[in-house]
Amino acid sequence: MAQGGGPADPKLLEELEELKKHEEEARTEVLRLQNIIRKYRIMSKFKEVRTRERHQYKIDNLKQQLTSNTTLWEQLAEGEKREKILK
């Protein structure tokens, strides 16, 4: 810029405007990338929760099967006792 408050150099003004334009583009890109990162984090959290729930469902199912199997073994043992008594 010129000294003493005179008119500024047109090349400097043009360069300043170009820098402002690039700064705005850079800020827009940063905001876009921040949005992508935020969405990725949310998606990862949902995936983690879904995986945890799926594993918990499998564990609960296996516990139920184990309980059923235990009951069946007990019933089988009682049947065998009765069979021995009847013989």
VMD Tcl script that draws the C-alpha trace (Angstrom):
set ca {
  {0.00 0.00 0.00}
  {1.10 3.52 -0.64}
  {2.42 5.72 2.10}
  {0.54 8.75 3.35}
  {-2.92 7.36 2.75}
  {-2.71 7.54 -1.05}
  {-4.23 4.99 -3.43}
  {-3.04 1.44 -2.95}
  {-1.12 -0.49 -5.56}
  {-3.67 -2.36 -7.73}
  {-1.43 -5.44 -7.82}
  {-1.36 -5.57 -4.01}
  {-5.13 -5.16 -3.85}
  {-5.58 -7.94 -6.41}
  {-3.21 -10.19 -4.47}
  {-5.06 -9.42 -1.24}
  {-8.39 -10.31 -2.86}
  {-6.88 -13.54 -4.21}
  {-5.62 -14.44 -0.72}
  {-9.05 -13.72 0.75}
  {-10.62 -15.97 -1.88}
  {-8.19 -18.79 -1.12}
  {-8.73 -18.32 2.62}
  {-12.48 -18.66 2.14}
  {-12.00 -21.80 0.04}
  {-9.67 -23.23 2.68}
  {-12.14 -22.49 5.48}
  {-14.92 -24.13 3.47}
  {-12.73 -27.20 2.92}
  {-11.85 -27.38 6.62}
  {-15.54 -27.21 7.56}
  {-16.36 -29.92 5.00}
  {-13.61 -32.18 6.39}
  {-14.73 -31.54 9.98}
  {-18.24 -32.58 8.97}
  {-16.92 -35.79 7.40}
  {-14.89 -36.57 10.54}
  {-17.95 -35.96 12.74}
  {-20.10 -38.27 10.60}
  {-17.37 -40.92 10.62}
  {-17.16 -40.80 14.43}
  {-20.93 -41.13 14.76}
  {-20.96 -44.04 12.30}
  {-18.11 -45.75 14.17}
  {-19.96 -45.37 17.47}
  {-23.14 -46.86 15.97}
  {-21.12 -49.74 14.56}
  {-19.52 -50.34 17.96}
  {-22.91 -50.33 19.70}
  {-24.39 -52.66 17.06}
  {-21.48 -55.09 17.42}
  {-21.78 -55.04 21.22}
  {-25.52 -55.69 21.03}
  {-25.00 -58.52 18.55}
  {-22.46 -60.17 20.86}
  {-24.74 -59.72 23.85}
  {-27.59 -61.32 21.91}
  {-25.38 -64.32 21.09}
  {-24.27 -64.61 24.72}
  {-27.87 -64.50 25.94}
  {-28.86 -67.11 23.35}
  {-26.01 -69.41 24.45}
  {-27.00 -68.97 28.11}
  {-30.55 -69.93 27.23}
  {-29.33 -73.01 25.36}
  {-27.12 -73.96 28.30}
  {-30.07 -73.65 30.67}
  {-32.20 -75.78 28.34}
  {-29.46 -78.38 28.03}
  {-29.02 -78.51 31.80}
  {-32.74 -79.06 32.22}
  {-32.70 -81.82 29.61}
  {-29.77 -83.56 31.33}
  {-31.60 -83.39 34.65}
  {-34.74 -84.85 33.07}
  {-32.68 -87.60 31.46}
  {-31.03 -88.44 34.80}
  {-34.45 -88.62 36.49}
  {-35.71 -90.90 33.71}
  {-32.72 -93.19 34.13}
  {-33.30 -93.35 37.92}
  {-36.94 -94.30 37.35}
  {-35.89 -96.92 34.82}
  {-33.45 -98.46 37.34}
  {-36.14 -98.46 40.01}
  {-38.61 -100.21 37.71}
  {-36.11 -102.97 36.80}
}
mol new
graphics top color blue
foreach p $ca { graphics top sphere $p radius 0.5 }
foreach p [lrange $ca 0 end-1] q [lrange $ca 1 end] { graphics top cylinder $p $q radius 0.2 }
display resetview
